[in-house]
C-alpha cells in the first residue's frame, strides 16, 4: 500500500509538472505570435502617412490581426469608424455651446452633416470588406474599388468639415475642440486608406497574375 501511495504521488507530481510545462510552452508560443504580429503591423504602417499613429491605434488588436493584410485593413477601417462616430457625437453637442456665434454655429451644423456622411461611408467600407469572402479576380477588384471610393469620400468629408472653420473669424474654443477631434479622425482614415490600398496591391488581380507568371 505504501508503494502504491508513493507511486500515485510521483504520478500526480509528474502530471502537475507536465501541465506547468505545457502552460509555459503555450505562453511562449502566444508571446512569439504577438511579437510577429506587432512586427507585421509596424512594417505595414510604414506605408501610411502617419506611421506612429498607425502602430499605436492598431497594436492593441495584434492578436486579431496576426499577419493578415485583409484583417489589418479591416481593423484600420473599424478604428476609423469608431473614432468618426465619437467625433460626430461630440460635434453634434457643440450646437448647444452657450454664446456660440452664428458663423460658428453654421460651420458646426455643416460639420455635423459632413461627419454623418463620414460615418455612413466608413460603415459601408467595413461591411464591404467584411463581405468579400474569398473574392478573386475582377470580383475582388470591384469590392476593393468600392471600399477605396468610400474611404476616399469619407476623408474628403472630414477635410470639408475642417475647411468650414478656416479663417480668422473662426477662432475660439469651439473651433479648437472640433479641429482636434476631426484631425485625429482624418489621420486614422488616411492610414486606413493606405492599408486598404496596400491590401489591394498585394492581393488584387495584377499581383495574382504577376505571381502566376514567375518561374
TORPA-988955 format. One record per residue (C-alpha): residue number from 0; x, y, z. Coordinates in nm, 3 decimals. Layout:
<pati n="NUM" xx="X" yy="Y" zz="Z"/>
...
! end
This chain:
<pati n="0" xx="0.000" yy="0.000" zz="0.000"/>
<pati n="1" xx="0.286" yy="0.234" zz="0.087"/>
<pati n="2" xx="0.448" yy="0.169" zz="-0.251"/>
<pati n="3" xx="0.117" yy="0.230" zz="-0.428"/>
<pati n="4" xx="0.067" yy="0.558" zz="-0.243"/>
<pati n="5" xx="0.421" yy="0.666" zz="-0.329"/>
<pati n="6" xx="0.368" yy="0.580" zz="-0.697"/>
<pati n="7" xx="0.045" yy="0.778" zz="-0.709"/>
<pati n="8" xx="0.220" yy="1.074" zz="-0.550"/>
<pati n="9" xx="0.500" yy="1.059" zz="-0.807"/>
<pati n="10" xx="0.249" yy="1.026" zz="-1.091"/>
<pati n="11" xx="0.049" yy="1.321" zz="-0.959"/>
<pati n="12" xx="0.365" yy="1.532" zz="-0.934"/>
<pati n="13" xx="0.463" yy="1.440" zz="-1.289"/>
<pati n="14" xx="0.119" yy="1.540" zz="-1.418"/>
<pati n="15" xx="0.144" yy="1.876" zz="-1.239"/>
<pati n="16" xx="0.490" yy="1.938" zz="-1.387"/>
<pati n="17" xx="0.370" yy="1.835" zz="-1.733"/>
<pati n="18" xx="0.075" yy="2.074" zz="-1.708"/>
<pati n="19" xx="0.305" yy="2.356" zz="-1.598"/>
<pati n="20" xx="0.540" yy="2.280" zz="-1.888"/>
<pati n="21" xx="0.250" yy="2.288" zz="-2.136"/>
<pati n="22" xx="0.130" yy="2.624" zz="-1.996"/>
<pati n="23" xx="0.480" yy="2.774" zz="-2.024"/>
<pati n="24" xx="0.520" yy="2.640" zz="-2.379"/>
<pati n="25" xx="0.179" yy="2.779" zz="-2.474"/>
<pati n="26" xx="0.267" yy="3.118" zz="-2.323"/>
<pati n="27" xx="0.595" yy="3.125" zz="-2.519"/>
<pati n="28" xx="0.407" yy="3.042" zz="-2.841"/>
<pati n="29" xx="0.149" yy="3.317" zz="-2.778"/>
<pati n="30" xx="0.424" yy="3.569" zz="-2.699"/>
<pati n="31" xx="0.604" yy="3.477" zz="-3.021"/>
<pati n="32" xx="0.281" yy="3.515" zz="-3.220"/>
<pati n="33" xx="0.215" yy="3.855" zz="-3.064"/>
<pati n="34" xx="0.570" yy="3.964" zz="-3.140"/>
<pati n="35" xx="0.537" yy="3.855" zz="-3.503"/>
<pati n="36" xx="0.203" yy="4.032" zz="-3.530"/>
<pati n="37" xx="0.347" yy="4.355" zz="-3.391"/>
<pati n="38" xx="0.639" yy="4.335" zz="-3.634"/>
<pati n="39" xx="0.389" yy="4.286" zz="-3.917"/>
<pati n="40" xx="0.188" yy="4.591" zz="-3.805"/>
<pati n="41" xx="0.500" yy="4.809" zz="-3.778"/>
<pati n="42" xx="0.621" yy="4.704" zz="-4.121"/>
<pati n="43" xx="0.280" yy="4.762" zz="-4.280"/>
<pati n="44" xx="0.235" yy="5.101" zz="-4.113"/>
<pati n="45" xx="0.545" yy="5.231" zz="-4.289"/>
<pati n="46" xx="0.324" yy="5.264" zz="-4.599"/>
<pati n="47" xx="0.094" yy="5.513" zz="-4.421"/>
<pati n="48" xx="0.119" yy="5.890" zz="-4.384"/>
<pati n="49" xx="0.114" yy="5.870" zz="-4.003"/>
<pati n="50" xx="0.307" yy="5.551" zz="-3.917"/>
<pati n="51" xx="0.344" yy="5.616" zz="-3.543"/>
<pati n="52" xx="-0.030" yy="5.677" zz="-3.506"/>
<pati n="53" xx="-0.093" yy="5.370" zz="-3.719"/>
<pati n="54" xx="0.112" yy="5.148" zz="-3.488"/>
<pati n="55" xx="-0.045" yy="5.295" zz="-3.172"/>
<pati n="56" xx="-0.402" yy="5.255" zz="-3.296"/>
<pati n="57" xx="-0.361" yy="4.901" zz="-3.433"/>
<pati n="58" xx="-0.121" yy="4.737" zz="-3.186"/>
<pati n="59" xx="-0.399" yy="4.662" zz="-2.931"/>
<pati n="60" xx="-0.555" yy="4.436" zz="-3.197"/>
<pati n="61" xx="-0.236" yy="4.241" zz="-3.281"/>
<pati n="62" xx="-0.383" yy="3.909" zz="-3.165"/>
<pati n="63" xx="-0.674" yy="3.957" zz="-3.406"/>
<pati n="64" xx="-0.470" yy="4.093" zz="-3.697"/>
<pati n="65" xx="-0.186" yy="3.838" zz="-3.672"/>
<pati n="66" xx="-0.021" yy="3.868" zz="-4.018"/>
<pati n="67" xx="-0.327" yy="3.916" zz="-4.238"/>
<pati n="68" xx="-0.328" yy="4.210" zz="-4.479"/>
<pati n="69" xx="-0.704" yy="4.189" zz="-4.505"/>
<pati n="70" xx="-0.758" yy="4.180" zz="-4.129"/>
<pati n="71" xx="-0.517" yy="4.470" zz="-4.091"/>
<pati n="72" xx="-0.717" yy="4.681" zz="-4.338"/>
<pati n="73" xx="-1.046" yy="4.571" zz="-4.180"/>
<pati n="74" xx="-0.926" yy="4.666" zz="-3.832"/>
<pati n="75" xx="-0.792" yy="5.001" zz="-3.951"/>
<pati n="76" xx="-1.133" yy="5.080" zz="-4.103"/>
<pati n="77" xx="-1.310" yy="4.975" zz="-3.783"/>
<pati n="78" xx="-1.083" yy="5.200" zz="-3.575"/>
<pati n="79" xx="-1.151" yy="5.491" zz="-3.812"/>
<pati n="80" xx="-1.526" yy="5.427" zz="-3.795"/>
<pati n="81" xx="-1.522" yy="5.420" zz="-3.414"/>
<pati n="82" xx="-1.333" yy="5.748" zz="-3.394"/>
<pati n="83" xx="-1.554" yy="5.908" zz="-3.658"/>
<pati n="84" xx="-1.867" yy="5.813" zz="-3.465"/>
<pati n="85" xx="-1.719" yy="5.954" zz="-3.144"/>
<pati n="86" xx="-1.622" yy="6.278" zz="-3.320"/>
<pati n="87" xx="-1.966" yy="6.306" zz="-3.482"/>
<pati n="88" xx="-2.132" yy="6.273" zz="-3.141"/>
<pati n="89" xx="-1.901" yy="6.540" zz="-2.999"/>
<pati n="90" xx="-1.961" yy="6.785" zz="-3.286"/>
<pati n="91" xx="-2.338" yy="6.749" zz="-3.250"/>
<pati n="92" xx="-2.312" yy="6.867" zz="-2.890"/>
<pati n="93" xx="-2.130" yy="7.185" zz="-2.995"/>
<pati n="94" xx="-2.454" yy="7.338" zz="-3.122"/>
<pati n="95" xx="-2.557" yy="7.376" zz="-2.758"/>
<pati n="96" xx="-2.249" yy="7.573" zz="-2.652"/>
<pati n="97" xx="-2.355" yy="7.890" zz="-2.475"/>
<pati n="98" xx="-2.274" yy="8.209" zz="-2.664"/>
<pati n="99" xx="-2.169" yy="8.040" zz="-2.988"/>
<pati n="100" xx="-2.152" yy="8.288" zz="-3.277"/>
<pati n="101" xx="-2.385" yy="8.248" zz="-3.578"/>
<pati n="102" xx="-2.099" yy="8.187" zz="-3.822"/>
<pati n="103" xx="-1.950" yy="7.922" zz="-3.596"/>
<pati n="104" xx="-2.291" yy="7.764" zz="-3.548"/>
<pati n="105" xx="-2.330" yy="7.740" zz="-3.925"/>
<pati n="106" xx="-1.990" yy="7.572" zz="-3.955"/>
<pati n="107" xx="-2.078" yy="7.329" zz="-3.676"/>
<pati n="108" xx="-2.404" yy="7.232" zz="-3.847"/>
<pati n="109" xx="-2.221" yy="7.176" zz="-4.177"/>
<pati n="110" xx="-1.962" yy="6.967" zz="-3.993"/>
<pati n="111" xx="-2.237" yy="6.756" zz="-3.836"/>
<pati n="112" xx="-2.357" yy="6.670" zz="-4.186"/>
<pati n="113" xx="-2.003" yy="6.600" zz="-4.306"/>
<pati n="114" xx="-1.925" yy="6.372" zz="-4.013"/>
<pati n="115" xx="-2.257" yy="6.193" zz="-4.056"/>
<pati n="116" xx="-2.159" yy="6.121" zz="-4.416"/>
<pati n="117" xx="-1.816" yy="6.006" zz="-4.297"/>
<pati n="118" xx="-1.973" yy="5.755" zz="-4.057"/>
<pati n="119" xx="-2.203" yy="5.624" zz="-4.332"/>
<pati n="120" xx="-1.921" yy="5.580" zz="-4.583"/>
<pati n="121" xx="-1.687" yy="5.412" zz="-4.336"/>
<pati n="122" xx="-1.969" yy="5.181" zz="-4.225"/>
<pati n="123" xx="-2.021" yy="5.083" zz="-4.589"/>
<pati n="124" xx="-1.647" yy="5.021" zz="-4.626"/>
<pati n="125" xx="-1.629" yy="4.796" zz="-4.319"/>
<pati n="126" xx="-1.928" yy="4.592" zz="-4.440"/>
<pati n="127" xx="-1.797" yy="4.566" zz="-4.796"/>
<pati n="128" xx="-1.456" yy="4.441" zz="-4.691"/>
<pati n="129" xx="-1.614" yy="4.204" zz="-4.442"/>
<pati n="130" xx="-1.846" yy="4.053" zz="-4.706"/>
<pati n="131" xx="-1.574" yy="3.994" zz="-4.966"/>
<pati n="132" xx="-1.514" yy="3.636" zz="-4.854"/>
<pati n="133" xx="-1.276" yy="3.465" zz="-5.096"/>
<pati n="134" xx="-1.345" yy="3.704" zz="-5.381"/>
<pati n="135" xx="-1.081" yy="3.692" zz="-5.654"/>
<pati n="136" xx="-1.003" yy="3.843" zz="-5.991"/>
<pati n="137" xx="-1.242" yy="4.108" zz="-6.119"/>
<pati n="138" xx="-1.484" yy="4.039" zz="-5.832"/>
<pati n="139" xx="-1.208" yy="4.124" zz="-5.585"/>
<pati n="140" xx="-1.120" yy="4.440" zz="-5.778"/>
<pati n="141" xx="-1.485" yy="4.553" zz="-5.776"/>
<pati n="142" xx="-1.525" yy="4.510" zz="-5.400"/>
<pati n="143" xx="-1.194" yy="4.681" zz="-5.320"/>
<pati n="144" xx="-1.272" yy="4.966" zz="-5.558"/>
<pati n="145" xx="-1.594" yy="5.030" zz="-5.365"/>
<pati n="146" xx="-1.404" yy="5.037" zz="-5.037"/>
<pati n="147" xx="-1.140" yy="5.273" zz="-5.176"/>
<pati n="148" xx="-1.407" yy="5.506" zz="-5.315"/>
<pati n="149" xx="-1.599" yy="5.525" zz="-4.988"/>
<pati n="150" xx="-1.292" yy="5.574" zz="-4.769"/>
<pati n="151" xx="-1.164" yy="5.848" zz="-5.002"/>
<pati n="152" xx="-1.505" yy="6.018" zz="-4.985"/>
<pati n="153" xx="-1.502" yy="5.990" zz="-4.603"/>
<pati n="154" xx="-1.163" yy="6.160" zz="-4.596"/>
<pati n="155" xx="-1.297" yy="6.437" zz="-4.820"/>
<pati n="156" xx="-1.595" yy="6.486" zz="-4.585"/>
<pati n="157" xx="-1.361" yy="6.521" zz="-4.287"/>
<pati n="158" xx="-1.146" yy="6.777" zz="-4.465"/>
<pati n="159" xx="-1.458" yy="6.967" zz="-4.575"/>
<pati n="160" xx="-1.562" yy="6.992" zz="-4.211"/>
<pati n="161" xx="-1.220" yy="7.134" zz="-4.122"/>
<pati n="162" xx="-1.235" yy="7.383" zz="-4.411"/>
<pati n="163" xx="-1.553" yy="7.524" zz="-4.260"/>
<pati n="164" xx="-1.355" yy="7.651" zz="-3.962"/>
<pati n="165" xx="-1.083" yy="7.823" zz="-4.166"/>
<pati n="166" xx="-1.032" yy="8.197" zz="-4.138"/>
<pati n="167" xx="-0.976" yy="8.445" zz="-3.855"/>
<pati n="168" xx="-1.347" yy="8.472" zz="-3.777"/>
<pati n="169" xx="-1.347" yy="8.112" zz="-3.656"/>
<pati n="170" xx="-1.101" yy="8.143" zz="-3.368"/>
<pati n="171" xx="-1.213" yy="8.012" zz="-3.032"/>
<pati n="172" xx="-1.265" yy="7.706" zz="-2.816"/>
<pati n="173" xx="-1.532" yy="7.553" zz="-3.039"/>
<pati n="174" xx="-1.303" yy="7.557" zz="-3.342"/>
<pati n="175" xx="-1.008" yy="7.418" zz="-3.145"/>
<pati n="176" xx="-1.210" yy="7.138" zz="-2.986"/>
<pati n="177" xx="-1.367" yy="7.027" zz="-3.313"/>
<pati n="178" xx="-1.046" yy="7.053" zz="-3.515"/>
<pati n="179" xx="-0.858" yy="6.841" zz="-3.262"/>
<pati n="180" xx="-1.106" yy="6.556" zz="-3.293"/>
<pati n="181" xx="-1.169" yy="6.574" zz="-3.666"/>
<pati n="182" xx="-0.798" yy="6.597" zz="-3.749"/>
<pati n="183" xx="-0.744" yy="6.280" zz="-3.545"/>
<pati n="184" xx="-1.020" yy="6.106" zz="-3.743"/>
<pati n="185" xx="-0.878" yy="6.230" zz="-4.075"/>
<pati n="186" xx="-0.536" yy="6.091" zz="-3.986"/>
<pati n="187" xx="-0.659" yy="5.741" zz="-3.898"/>
<pati n="188" xx="-0.883" yy="5.747" zz="-4.208"/>
<pati n="189" xx="-0.583" yy="5.836" zz="-4.423"/>
<pati n="190" xx="-0.391" yy="5.548" zz="-4.268"/>
<pati n="191" xx="-0.682" yy="5.310" zz="-4.325"/>
<pati n="192" xx="-0.698" yy="5.407" zz="-4.692"/>
<pati n="193" xx="-0.324" yy="5.344" zz="-4.729"/>
<pati n="194" xx="-0.363" yy="4.996" zz="-4.574"/>
<pati n="195" xx="-0.661" yy="4.918" zz="-4.797"/>
<pati n="196" xx="-0.451" yy="5.021" zz="-5.099"/>
<pati n="197" xx="-0.167" yy="4.802" zz="-4.971"/>
<pati n="198" xx="-0.403" yy="4.507" zz="-4.933"/>
<pati n="199" xx="-0.537" yy="4.565" zz="-5.284"/>
<pati n="200" xx="-0.190" yy="4.584" zz="-5.438"/>
<pati n="201" xx="-0.079" yy="4.258" zz="-5.273"/>
<pati n="202" xx="-0.395" yy="4.052" zz="-5.335"/>
<pati n="203" xx="-0.557" yy="4.203" zz="-5.643"/>
<pati n="204" xx="-0.574" yy="4.060" zz="-5.996"/>
<pati n="205" xx="-0.249" yy="4.230" zz="-6.104"/>
<pati n="206" xx="-0.046" yy="4.086" zz="-5.817"/>
<pati n="207" xx="-0.200" yy="3.740" zz="-5.866"/>
<pati n="208" xx="-0.116" yy="3.748" zz="-6.238"/>
<pati n="209" xx="0.241" yy="3.855" zz="-6.164"/>
<pati n="210" xx="0.284" yy="3.573" zz="-5.914"/>
<pati n="211" xx="0.149" yy="3.318" zz="-6.164"/>
<pati n="212" xx="0.399" yy="3.431" zz="-6.429"/>
<pati n="213" xx="0.700" yy="3.382" zz="-6.202"/>
<pati n="214" xx="0.908" yy="3.072" zz="-6.292"/>
! end
